[in-house]
Amino acid sequence: MGEAKRRKATLGEKYGQDTTRILPWVPITKTQAEKFVELSTRLTWFGIGGLVVAWLTVRFIGPAFGWWQVV
């Protein structure tokens, strides 16, 4: 507990805030980077799911509606 009190006294108002940057010249914190990775991963899976649905529609449902026009 002594270390935490010393750190709190040293940092003052910055204590408990996320100020760790990825690189010193990039204004993005590590927490923001982690949230971005989570969001982009989730959106990627939605995109893959949409691609599968589109492929199934074109591959199976599309020909089912157009088979009678060929005959």
mmCIF file of the N, C-alpha and C atoms, coordinates in Angstrom:
data_MODEL
# 
_entry.id   MODEL 
# 
loop_
_atom_site.group_PDB 
_atom_site.id 
_atom_site.type_symbol 
_atom_site.label_atom_id 
_atom_site.label_alt_id 
_atom_site.label_comp_id 
_atom_site.label_asym_id 
_atom_site.label_entity_id 
_atom_site.label_seq_id 
_atom_site.pdbx_PDB_ins_code 
_atom_site.Cartn_x 
_atom_site.Cartn_y 
_atom_site.Cartn_z 
_atom_site.occupancy 
_atom_site.B_iso_or_equiv 
_atom_site.pdbx_formal_charge 
_atom_site.auth_seq_id 
_atom_site.auth_comp_id 
_atom_site.auth_asym_id 
_atom_site.auth_atom_id 
_atom_site.pdbx_PDB_model_num 
ATOM 1   N N  . MET A 1 1  ? 0.821   -1.188  0.000   1.00 0.00 ? 1  MET A N  1 
ATOM 2   C CA . MET A 1 1  ? 0.000   0.000   0.000   1.00 0.00 ? 1  MET A CA 1 
ATOM 3   C C  . MET A 1 1  ? 0.867   1.254   0.000   1.00 0.00 ? 1  MET A C  1 
ATOM 4   N N  . GLY A 1 2  ? 2.068   1.179   0.556   1.00 0.00 ? 2  GLY A N  1 
ATOM 5   C CA . GLY A 1 2  ? 2.944   2.337   0.597   1.00 0.00 ? 2  GLY A CA 1 
ATOM 6   C C  . GLY A 1 2  ? 3.376   2.776   -0.791  1.00 0.00 ? 2  GLY A C  1 
ATOM 7   N N  . GLU A 1 3  ? 3.627   1.809   -1.679  1.00 0.00 ? 3  GLU A N  1 
ATOM 8   C CA . GLU A 1 3  ? 4.040   2.130   -3.050  1.00 0.00 ? 3  GLU A CA 1 
ATOM 9   C C  . GLU A 1 3  ? 2.927   2.870   -3.791  1.00 0.00 ? 3  GLU A C  1 
ATOM 10  N N  . ALA A 1 4  ? 1.704   2.435   -3.608  1.00 0.00 ? 4  ALA A N  1 
ATOM 11  C CA . ALA A 1 4  ? 0.576   3.091   -4.272  1.00 0.00 ? 4  ALA A CA 1 
ATOM 12  C C  . ALA A 1 4  ? 0.405   4.526   -3.773  1.00 0.00 ? 4  ALA A C  1 
ATOM 13  N N  . LYS A 1 5  ? 0.559   4.734   -2.486  1.00 0.00 ? 5  LYS A N  1 
ATOM 14  C CA . LYS A 1 5  ? 0.448   6.096   -1.941  1.00 0.00 ? 5  LYS A CA 1 
ATOM 15  C C  . LYS A 1 5  ? 1.563   6.992   -2.461  1.00 0.00 ? 5  LYS A C  1 
ATOM 16  N N  . ARG A 1 6  ? 2.791   6.444   -2.542  1.00 0.00 ? 6  ARG A N  1 
ATOM 17  C CA . ARG A 1 6  ? 3.905   7.225   -3.055  1.00 0.00 ? 6  ARG A CA 1 
ATOM 18  C C  . ARG A 1 6  ? 3.671   7.592   -4.521  1.00 0.00 ? 6  ARG A C  1 
ATOM 19  N N  . ARG A 1 7  ? 3.179   6.622   -5.312  1.00 0.00 ? 7  ARG A N  1 
ATOM 20  C CA . ARG A 1 7  ? 2.908   6.878   -6.723  1.00 0.00 ? 7  ARG A CA 1 
ATOM 21  C C  . ARG A 1 7  ? 1.804   7.921   -6.889  1.00 0.00 ? 7  ARG A C  1 
ATOM 22  N N  . LYS A 1 8  ? 0.786   7.838   -6.025  1.00 0.00 ? 8  LYS A N  1 
ATOM 23  C CA . LYS A 1 8  ? -0.305  8.804   -6.091  1.00 0.00 ? 8  LYS A CA 1 
ATOM 24  C C  . LYS A 1 8  ? 0.192   10.202  -5.740  1.00 0.00 ? 8  LYS A C  1 
ATOM 25  N N  . ALA A 1 9  ? 1.063   10.304  -4.766  1.00 0.00 ? 9  ALA A N  1 
ATOM 26  C CA . ALA A 1 9  ? 1.616   11.598  -4.384  1.00 0.00 ? 9  ALA A CA 1 
ATOM 27  C C  . ALA A 1 9  ? 2.520   12.159  -5.481  1.00 0.00 ? 9  ALA A C  1 
ATOM 28  N N  . THR A 1 10 ? 3.247   11.286  -6.147  1.00 0.00 ? 10 THR A N  1 
ATOM 29  C CA . THR A 1 10 ? 4.151   11.722  -7.214  1.00 0.00 ? 10 THR A CA 1 
ATOM 30  C C  . THR A 1 10 ? 3.386   12.180  -8.446  1.00 0.00 ? 10 THR A C  1 
ATOM 31  N N  . LEU A 1 11 ? 2.371   11.419  -8.847  1.00 0.00 ? 11 LEU A N  1 
ATOM 32  C CA . LEU A 1 11 ? 1.639   11.735  -10.078 1.00 0.00 ? 11 LEU A CA 1 
ATOM 33  C C  . LEU A 1 11 ? 0.596   12.832  -9.887  1.00 0.00 ? 11 LEU A C  1 
ATOM 34  N N  . GLY A 1 12 ? 0.077   12.966  -8.714  1.00 0.00 ? 12 GLY A N  1 
ATOM 35  C CA . GLY A 1 12 ? -0.926  14.005  -8.455  1.00 0.00 ? 12 GLY A CA 1 
ATOM 36  C C  . GLY A 1 12 ? -2.227  13.739  -9.195  1.00 0.00 ? 12 GLY A C  1 
ATOM 37  N N  . GLU A 1 13 ? -2.677  14.676  -10.031 1.00 0.00 ? 13 GLU A N  1 
ATOM 38  C CA . GLU A 1 13 ? -3.948  14.530  -10.744 1.00 0.00 ? 13 GLU A CA 1 
ATOM 39  C C  . GLU A 1 13 ? -3.884  13.485  -11.853 1.00 0.00 ? 13 GLU A C  1 
ATOM 40  N N  . LYS A 1 14 ? -2.705  13.139  -12.314 1.00 0.00 ? 14 LYS A N  1 
ATOM 41  C CA . LYS A 1 14 ? -2.573  12.156  -13.383 1.00 0.00 ? 14 LYS A CA 1 
ATOM 42  C C  . LYS A 1 14 ? -2.694  10.722  -12.871 1.00 0.00 ? 14 LYS A C  1 
ATOM 43  N N  . TYR A 1 15 ? -2.792  10.543  -11.558 1.00 0.00 ? 15 TYR A N  1 
ATOM 44  C CA . TYR A 1 15 ? -2.872  9.204   -10.976 1.00 0.00 ? 15 TYR A CA 1 
ATOM 45  C C  . TYR A 1 15 ? -4.167  8.520   -11.414 1.00 0.00 ? 15 TYR A C  1 
ATOM 46  N N  . GLY A 1 16 ? -4.059  7.311   -11.943 1.00 0.00 ? 16 GLY A N  1 
ATOM 47  C CA . GLY A 1 16 ? -5.224  6.536   -12.353 1.00 0.00 ? 16 GLY A CA 1 
ATOM 48  C C  . GLY A 1 16 ? -5.672  6.810   -13.777 1.00 0.00 ? 16 GLY A C  1 
ATOM 49  N N  . GLN A 1 17 ? -5.063  7.758   -14.449 1.00 0.00 ? 17 GLN A N  1 
ATOM 50  C CA . GLN A 1 17 ? -5.439  8.058   -15.827 1.00 0.00 ? 17 GLN A CA 1 
ATOM 51  C C  . GLN A 1 17 ? -4.512  7.301   -16.767 1.00 0.00 ? 17 GLN A C  1 
ATOM 52  N N  . ASP A 1 18 ? -5.071  6.921   -17.901 1.00 0.00 ? 18 ASP A N  1 
ATOM 53  C CA . ASP A 1 18 ? -4.298  6.193   -18.896 1.00 0.00 ? 18 ASP A CA 1 
ATOM 54  C C  . ASP A 1 18 ? -3.566  7.183   -19.792 1.00 0.00 ? 18 ASP A C  1 
ATOM 55  N N  . THR A 1 19 ? -2.281  7.344   -19.568 1.00 0.00 ? 19 THR A N  1 
ATOM 56  C CA . THR A 1 19 ? -1.490  8.283   -20.357 1.00 0.00 ? 19 THR A CA 1 
ATOM 57  C C  . THR A 1 19 ? -0.375  7.580   -21.121 1.00 0.00 ? 19 THR A C  1 
ATOM 58  N N  . THR A 1 20 ? -0.359  6.253   -21.074 1.00 0.00 ? 20 THR A N  1 
ATOM 59  C CA . THR A 1 20 ? 0.684   5.506   -21.759 1.00 0.00 ? 20 THR A CA 1 
ATOM 60  C C  . THR A 1 20 ? 0.379   5.478   -23.250 1.00 0.00 ? 20 THR A C  1 
ATOM 61  N N  . ARG A 1 21 ? 1.288   6.027   -24.034 1.00 0.00 ? 21 ARG A N  1 
ATOM 62  C CA . ARG A 1 21 ? 1.092   6.059   -25.479 1.00 0.00 ? 21 ARG A CA 1 
ATOM 63  C C  . ARG A 1 21 ? 1.817   4.898   -26.134 1.00 0.00 ? 21 ARG A C  1 
ATOM 64  N N  . ILE A 1 22 ? 1.351   4.556   -27.335 1.00 0.00 ? 22 ILE A N  1 
ATOM 65  C CA . ILE A 1 22 ? 1.993   3.495   -28.100 1.00 0.00 ? 22 ILE A CA 1 
ATOM 66  C C  . ILE A 1 22 ? 3.407   3.933   -28.468 1.00 0.00 ? 22 ILE A C  1 
ATOM 67  N N  . LEU A 1 23 ? 3.496   5.079   -29.081 1.00 0.00 ? 23 LEU A N  1 
ATOM 68  C CA . LEU A 1 23 ? 4.776   5.714   -29.397 1.00 0.00 ? 23 LEU A CA 1 
ATOM 69  C C  . LEU A 1 23 ? 4.705   7.148   -28.904 1.00 0.00 ? 23 LEU A C  1 
ATOM 70  N N  . PRO A 1 24 ? 5.813   7.743   -28.534 1.00 0.00 ? 24 PRO A N  1 
ATOM 71  C CA . PRO A 1 24 ? 5.770   9.110   -27.999 1.00 0.00 ? 24 PRO A CA 1 
ATOM 72  C C  . PRO A 1 24 ? 5.169   10.135  -28.958 1.00 0.00 ? 24 PRO A C  1 
ATOM 73  N N  . TRP A 1 25 ? 5.320   9.927   -30.261 1.00 0.00 ? 25 TRP A N  1 
ATOM 74  C CA . TRP A 1 25 ? 4.837   10.901  -31.229 1.00 0.00 ? 25 TRP A CA 1 
ATOM 75  C C  . TRP A 1 25 ? 3.461   10.561  -31.787 1.00 0.00 ? 25 TRP A C  1 
ATOM 76  N N  . VAL A 1 26 ? 2.830   9.471   -31.315 1.00 0.00 ? 26 VAL A N  1 
ATOM 77  C CA . VAL A 1 26 ? 1.483   9.080   -31.753 1.00 0.00 ? 26 VAL A CA 1 
ATOM 78  C C  . VAL A 1 26 ? 0.510   9.370   -30.613 1.00 0.00 ? 26 VAL A C  1 
ATOM 79  N N  . PRO A 1 27 ? -0.485  10.232  -30.842 1.00 0.00 ? 27 PRO A N  1 
ATOM 80  C CA . PRO A 1 27 ? -1.400  10.603  -29.755 1.00 0.00 ? 27 PRO A CA 1 
ATOM 81  C C  . PRO A 1 27 ? -2.498  9.570   -29.494 1.00 0.00 ? 27 PRO A C  1 
ATOM 82  N N  . ILE A 1 28 ? -2.135  8.291   -29.413 1.00 0.00 ? 28 ILE A N  1 
ATOM 83  C CA . ILE A 1 28 ? -3.097  7.220   -29.156 1.00 0.00 ? 28 ILE A CA 1 
ATOM 84  C C  . ILE A 1 28 ? -2.599  6.429   -27.954 1.00 0.00 ? 28 ILE A C  1 
ATOM 85  N N  . THR A 1 29 ? -3.479  6.258   -26.974 1.00 0.00 ? 29 THR A N  1 
ATOM 86  C CA . THR A 1 29 ? -3.094  5.499   -25.789 1.00 0.00 ? 29 THR A CA 1 
ATOM 87  C C  . THR A 1 29 ? -3.252  4.001   -26.047 1.00 0.00 ? 29 THR A C  1 
ATOM 88  N N  . LYS A 1 30 ? -2.680  3.210   -25.172 1.00 0.00 ? 30 LYS A N  1 
ATOM 89  C CA . LYS A 1 30 ? -2.765  1.760   -25.331 1.00 0.00 ? 30 LYS A CA 1 
ATOM 90  C C  . LYS A 1 30 ? -4.208  1.268   -25.210 1.00 0.00 ? 30 LYS A C  1 
ATOM 91  N N  . THR A 1 31 ? -4.990  1.887   -24.337 1.00 0.00 ? 31 THR A N  1 
ATOM 92  C CA . THR A 1 31 ? -6.388  1.493   -24.180 1.00 0.00 ? 31 THR A CA 1 
ATOM 93  C C  . THR A 1 31 ? -7.176  1.776   -25.446 1.00 0.00 ? 31 THR A C  1 
ATOM 94  N N  . GLN A 1 32 ? -6.937  2.926   -26.065 1.00 0.00 ? 32 GLN A N  1 
ATOM 95  C CA . GLN A 1 32 ? -7.619  3.256   -27.319 1.00 0.00 ? 32 GLN A CA 1 
ATOM 96  C C  . GLN A 1 32 ? -7.225  2.277   -28.417 1.00 0.00 ? 32 GLN A C  1 
ATOM 97  N N  . ALA A 1 33 ? -5.975  1.890   -28.461 1.00 0.00 ? 33 ALA A N  1 
ATOM 98  C CA . ALA A 1 33 ? -5.516  0.934   -29.467 1.00 0.00 ? 33 ALA A CA 1 
ATOM 99  C C  . ALA A 1 33 ? -6.176  -0.425  -29.260 1.00 0.00 ? 33 ALA A C  1 
ATOM 100 N N  . GLU A 1 34 ? -6.310  -0.866  -28.020 1.00 0.00 ? 34 GLU A N  1 
ATOM 101 C CA . GLU A 1 34 ? -6.955  -2.146  -27.740 1.00 0.00 ? 34 GLU A CA 1 
ATOM 102 C C  . GLU A 1 34 ? -8.426  -2.116  -28.148 1.00 0.00 ? 34 GLU A C  1 
ATOM 103 N N  . LYS A 1 35 ? -9.116  -1.011  -27.868 1.00 0.00 ? 35 LYS A N  1 
ATOM 104 C CA . LYS A 1 35 ? -10.521 -0.886  -28.259 1.00 0.00 ? 35 LYS A CA 1 
ATOM 105 C C  . LYS A 1 35 ? -10.668 -0.891  -29.779 1.00 0.00 ? 35 LYS A C  1 
ATOM 106 N N  . PHE A 1 36 ? -9.732  -0.252  -30.481 1.00 0.00 ? 36 PHE A N  1 
ATOM 107 C CA . PHE A 1 36 ? -9.763  -0.241  -31.935 1.00 0.00 ? 36 PHE A CA 1 
ATOM 108 C C  . PHE A 1 36 ? -9.584  -1.643  -32.495 1.00 0.00 ? 36 PHE A C  1 
ATOM 109 N N  . VAL A 1 37 ? -8.681  -2.408  -31.913 1.00 0.00 ? 37 VAL A N  1 
ATOM 110 C CA . VAL A 1 37 ? -8.456  -3.780  -32.375 1.00 0.00 ? 37 VAL A CA 1 
ATOM 111 C C  . VAL A 1 37 ? -9.705  -4.624  -32.146 1.00 0.00 ? 37 VAL A C  1 
ATOM 112 N N  . GLU A 1 38 ? -10.341 -4.479  -30.988 1.00 0.00 ? 38 GLU A N  1 
ATOM 113 C CA . GLU A 1 38 ? -11.569 -5.225  -30.709 1.00 0.00 ? 38 GLU A CA 1 
ATOM 114 C C  . GLU A 1 38 ? -12.668 -4.862  -31.697 1.00 0.00 ? 38 GLU A C  1 
ATOM 115 N N  . LEU A 1 39 ? -12.839 -3.573  -31.966 1.00 0.00 ? 39 LEU A N  1 
ATOM 116 C CA . LEU A 1 39 ? -13.873 -3.121  -32.897 1.00 0.00 ? 39 LEU A CA 1 
ATOM 117 C C  . LEU A 1 39 ? -13.596 -3.612  -34.309 1.00 0.00 ? 39 LEU A C  1 
ATOM 118 N N  . SER A 1 40 ? -12.358 -3.496  -34.758 1.00 0.00 ? 40 SER A N  1 
ATOM 119 C CA . SER A 1 40 ? -12.041 -3.919  -36.120 1.00 0.00 ? 40 SER A CA 1 
ATOM 120 C C  . SER A 1 40 ? -12.188 -5.433  -36.279 1.00 0.00 ? 40 SER A C  1 
ATOM 121 N N  . THR A 1 41 ? -11.861 -6.197  -35.230 1.00 0.00 ? 41 THR A N  1 
ATOM 122 C CA . THR A 1 41 ? -12.040 -7.645  -35.288 1.00 0.00 ? 41 THR A CA 1 
ATOM 123 C C  . THR A 1 41 ? -13.514 -8.000  -35.393 1.00 0.00 ? 41 THR A C  1 
ATOM 124 N N  . ARG A 1 42 ? -14.342 -7.333  -34.602 1.00 0.00 ? 42 ARG A N  1 
ATOM 125 C CA . ARG A 1 42 ? -15.783 -7.592  -34.650 1.00 0.00 ? 42 ARG A CA 1 
ATOM 126 C C  . ARG A 1 42 ? -16.361 -7.234  -36.020 1.00 0.00 ? 42 ARG A C  1 
ATOM 127 N N  . LEU A 1 43 ? -15.960 -6.092  -36.566 1.00 0.00 ? 43 LEU A N  1 
ATOM 128 C CA . LEU A 1 43 ? -16.453 -5.687  -37.883 1.00 0.00 ? 43 LEU A CA 1 
ATOM 129 C C  . LEU A 1 43 ? -15.970 -6.635  -38.978 1.00 0.00 ? 43 LEU A C  1 
ATOM 130 N N  . THR A 1 44 ? -14.771 -7.164  -38.824 1.00 0.00 ? 44 THR A N  1 
ATOM 131 C CA . THR A 1 44 ? -14.264 -8.126  -39.792 1.00 0.00 ? 44 THR A CA 1 
ATOM 132 C C  . THR A 1 44 ? -15.120 -9.383  -39.811 1.00 0.00 ? 44 THR A C  1 
ATOM 133 N N  . TRP A 1 45 ? -15.510 -9.875  -38.634 1.00 0.00 ? 45 TRP A N  1 
ATOM 134 C CA . TRP A 1 45 ? -16.354 -11.067 -38.587 1.00 0.00 ? 45 TRP A CA 1 
ATOM 135 C C  . TRP A 1 45 ? -17.738 -10.807 -39.175 1.00 0.00 ? 45 TRP A C  1 
ATOM 136 N N  . PHE A 1 46 ? -18.280 -9.604  -38.957 1.00 0.00 ? 46 PHE A N  1 
ATOM 137 C CA . PHE A 1 46 ? -19.558 -9.260  -39.592 1.00 0.00 ? 46 PHE A CA 1 
ATOM 138 C C  . PHE A 1 46 ? -19.399 -9.225  -41.107 1.00 0.00 ? 46 PHE A C  1 
ATOM 139 N N  . GLY A 1 47 ? -18.281 -8.711  -41.587 1.00 0.00 ? 47 GLY A N  1 
ATOM 140 C CA . GLY A 1 47 ? -18.024 -8.677  -43.025 1.00 0.00 ? 47 GLY A CA 1 
ATOM 141 C C  . GLY A 1 47 ? -17.898 -10.067 -43.612 1.00 0.00 ? 47 GLY A C  1 
ATOM 142 N N  . ILE A 1 48 ? -17.216 -10.960 -42.913 1.00 0.00 ? 48 ILE A N  1 
ATOM 143 C CA . ILE A 1 48 ? -17.090 -12.337 -43.384 1.00 0.00 ? 48 ILE A CA 1 
ATOM 144 C C  . ILE A 1 48 ? -18.460 -13.007 -43.428 1.00 0.00 ? 48 ILE A C  1 
ATOM 145 N N  . GLY A 1 49 ? -19.267 -12.777 -42.396 1.00 0.00 ? 49 GLY A N  1 
ATOM 146 C CA . GLY A 1 49 ? -20.619 -13.338 -42.382 1.00 0.00 ? 49 GLY A CA 1 
ATOM 147 C C  . GLY A 1 49 ? -21.465 -12.805 -43.532 1.00 0.00 ? 49 GLY A C  1 
ATOM 148 N N  . GLY A 1 50 ? -21.363 -11.508 -43.802 1.00 0.00 ? 50 GLY A N  1 
ATOM 149 C CA . GLY A 1 50 ? -22.097 -10.920 -44.923 1.00 0.00 ? 50 GLY A CA 1 
ATOM 150 C C  . GLY A 1 50 ? -21.647 -11.480 -46.256 1.00 0.00 ? 50 GLY A C  1 
ATOM 151 N N  . LEU A 1 51 ? -20.347 -11.716 -46.394 1.00 0.00 ? 51 LEU A N  1 
ATOM 152 C CA . LEU A 1 51 ? -19.817 -12.299 -47.618 1.00 0.00 ? 51 LEU A CA 1 
ATOM 153 C C  . LEU A 1 51 ? -20.350 -13.711 -47.826 1.00 0.00 ? 51 LEU A C  1 
ATOM 154 N N  . VAL A 1 52 ? -20.424 -14.490 -46.756 1.00 0.00 ? 52 VAL A N  1 
ATOM 155 C CA . VAL A 1 52 ? -20.956 -15.852 -46.849 1.00 0.00 ? 52 VAL A CA 1 
ATOM 156 C C  . VAL A 1 52 ? -22.430 -15.821 -47.241 1.00 0.00 ? 52 VAL A C  1 
ATOM 157 N N  . VAL A 1 53 ? -23.193 -14.931 -46.634 1.00 0.00 ? 53 VAL A N  1 
ATOM 158 C CA . VAL A 1 53 ? -24.615 -14.815 -46.970 1.00 0.00 ? 53 VAL A CA 1 
ATOM 159 C C  . VAL A 1 53 ? -24.791 -14.398 -48.428 1.00 0.00 ? 53 VAL A C  1 
ATOM 160 N N  . ALA A 1 54 ? -24.003 -13.435 -48.882 1.00 0.00 ? 54 ALA A N  1 
ATOM 161 C CA . ALA A 1 54 ? -24.093 -12.998 -50.277 1.00 0.00 ? 54 ALA A CA 1 
ATOM 162 C C  . ALA A 1 54 ? -23.721 -14.132 -51.222 1.00 0.00 ? 54 ALA A C  1 
ATOM 163 N N  . TRP A 1 55 ? -22.676 -14.884 -50.891 1.00 0.00 ? 55 TRP A N  1 
ATOM 164 C CA . TRP A 1 55 ? -22.257 -15.986 -51.737 1.00 0.00 ? 55 TRP A CA 1 
ATOM 165 C C  . TRP A 1 55 ? -23.337 -17.060 -51.812 1.00 0.00 ? 55 TRP A C  1 
ATOM 166 N N  . LEU A 1 56 ? -23.926 -17.411 -50.662 1.00 0.00 ? 56 LEU A N  1 
ATOM 167 C CA . LEU A 1 56 ? -24.997 -18.407 -50.655 1.00 0.00 ? 56 LEU A CA 1 
ATOM 168 C C  . LEU A 1 56 ? -26.198 -17.944 -51.462 1.00 0.00 ? 56 LEU A C  1 
ATOM 169 N N  . THR A 1 57 ? -26.512 -16.662 -51.372 1.00 0.00 ? 57 THR A N  1 
ATOM 170 C CA . THR A 1 57 ? -27.634 -16.121 -52.128 1.00 0.00 ? 57 THR A CA 1 
ATOM 171 C C  . THR A 1 57 ? -27.375 -16.232 -53.622 1.00 0.00 ? 57 THR A C  1 
ATOM 172 N N  . VAL A 1 58 ? -26.218 -15.814 -54.056 1.00 0.00 ? 58 VAL A N  1 
ATOM 173 C CA . VAL A 1 58 ? -25.901 -15.864 -55.480 1.00 0.00 ? 58 VAL A CA 1 
ATOM 174 C C  . VAL A 1 58 ? -25.777 -17.308 -55.963 1.00 0.00 ? 58 VAL A C  1 
ATOM 175 N N  . ARG A 1 59 ? -25.180 -18.165 -55.153 1.00 0.00 ? 59 ARG A N  1 
ATOM 176 C CA . ARG A 1 59 ? -24.908 -19.539 -55.574 1.00 0.00 ? 59 ARG A CA 1 
ATOM 177 C C  . ARG A 1 59 ? -26.145 -20.417 -55.601 1.00 0.00 ? 59 ARG A C  1 
ATOM 178 N N  . PHE A 1 60 ? -27.010 -20.306 -54.603 1.00 0.00 ? 60 PHE A N  1 
ATOM 179 C CA . PHE A 1 60 ? -28.138 -21.229 -54.506 1.00 0.00 ? 60 PHE A CA 1 
ATOM 180 C C  . PHE A 1 60 ? -29.494 -20.584 -54.762 1.00 0.00 ? 60 PHE A C  1 
ATOM 181 N N  . ILE A 1 61 ? -29.758 -19.445 -54.173 1.00 0.00 ? 61 ILE A N  1 
ATOM 182 C CA . ILE A 1 61 ? -31.080 -18.833 -54.301 1.00 0.00 ? 61 ILE A CA 1 
ATOM 183 C C  . ILE A 1 61 ? -31.254 -18.182 -55.663 1.00 0.00 ? 61 ILE A C  1 
ATOM 184 N N  . GLY A 1 62 ? -30.219 -17.538 -56.174 1.00 0.00 ? 62 GLY A N  1 
ATOM 185 C CA . GLY A 1 62 ? -30.308 -16.884 -57.483 1.00 0.00 ? 62 GLY A CA 1 
ATOM 186 C C  . GLY A 1 62 ? -30.686 -17.834 -58.604 1.00 0.00 ? 62 GLY A C  1 
ATOM 187 N N  . PRO A 1 63 ? -29.991 -18.945 -58.777 1.00 0.00 ? 63 PRO A N  1 
ATOM 188 C CA . PRO A 1 63 ? -30.365 -19.884 -59.837 1.00 0.00 ? 63 PRO A CA 1 
ATOM 189 C C  . PRO A 1 63 ? -31.756 -20.496 -59.648 1.00 0.00 ? 63 PRO A C  1 
ATOM 190 N N  . ALA A 1 64 ? -32.225 -20.616 -58.426 1.00 0.00 ? 64 ALA A N  1 
ATOM 191 C CA . ALA A 1 64 ? -33.548 -21.176 -58.187 1.00 0.00 ? 64 ALA A CA 1 
ATOM 192 C C  . ALA A 1 64 ? -34.630 -20.270 -58.750 1.00 0.00 ? 64 ALA A C  1 
ATOM 193 N N  . PHE A 1 65 ? -34.414 -18.972 -58.784 1.00 0.00 ? 65 PHE A N  1 
ATOM 194 C CA . PHE A 1 65 ? -35.399 -18.058 -59.337 1.00 0.00 ? 65 PHE A CA 1 
ATOM 195 C C  . PHE A 1 65 ? -35.271 -17.898 -60.847 1.00 0.00 ? 65 PHE A C  1 
ATOM 196 N N  . GLY A 1 66 ? -34.147 -18.295 -61.414 1.00 0.00 ? 66 GLY A N  1 
ATOM 197 C CA . GLY A 1 66 ? -33.936 -18.054 -62.835 1.00 0.00 ? 66 GLY A CA 1 
ATOM 198 C C  . GLY A 1 66 ? -33.949 -19.287 -63.703 1.00 0.00 ? 66 GLY A C  1 
ATOM 199 N N  . TRP A 1 67 ? -34.163 -20.463 -63.140 1.00 0.00 ? 67 TRP A N  1 
ATOM 200 C CA . TRP A 1 67 ? -34.075 -21.688 -63.919 1.00 0.00 ? 67 TRP A CA 1 
ATOM 201 C C  . TRP A 1 67 ? -35.174 -21.799 -64.976 1.00 0.00 ? 67 TRP A C  1 
ATOM 202 N N  . TRP A 1 68 ? -36.351 -21.259 -64.718 1.00 0.00 ? 68 TRP A N  1 
ATOM 203 C CA . TRP A 1 68 ? -37.466 -21.410 -65.644 1.00 0.00 ? 68 TRP A CA 1 
ATOM 204 C C  . TRP A 1 68 ? -37.315 -20.535 -66.870 1.00 0.00 ? 68 TRP A C  1 
ATOM 205 N N  . GLN A 1 69 ? -36.493 -19.510 -66.828 1.00 0.00 ? 69 GLN A N  1 
ATOM 206 C CA . GLN A 1 69 ? -36.325 -18.630 -67.982 1.00 0.00 ? 69 GLN A CA 1 
ATOM 207 C C  . GLN A 1 69 ? -35.417 -19.267 -69.037 1.00 0.00 ? 69 GLN A C  1 
ATOM 208 N N  . VAL A 1 70 ? -34.582 -20.195 -68.646 1.00 0.00 ? 70 VAL A N  1 
ATOM 209 C CA . VAL A 1 70 ? -33.656 -20.844 -69.583 1.00 0.00 ? 70 VAL A CA 1 
ATOM 210 C C  . VAL A 1 70 ? -34.399 -21.831 -70.448 1.00 0.00 ? 70 VAL A C  1 
ATOM 211 N N  . VAL A 1 71 ? -35.427 -22.484 -69.917 1.00 0.00 ? 71 VAL A N  1 
ATOM 212 C CA . VAL A 1 71 ? -36.154 -23.550 -70.641 1.00 0.00 ? 71 VAL A CA 1 
ATOM 213 C C  . VAL A 1 71 ? -36.984 -23.021 -71.754 1.00 0.00 ? 71 VAL A C  1 
# 
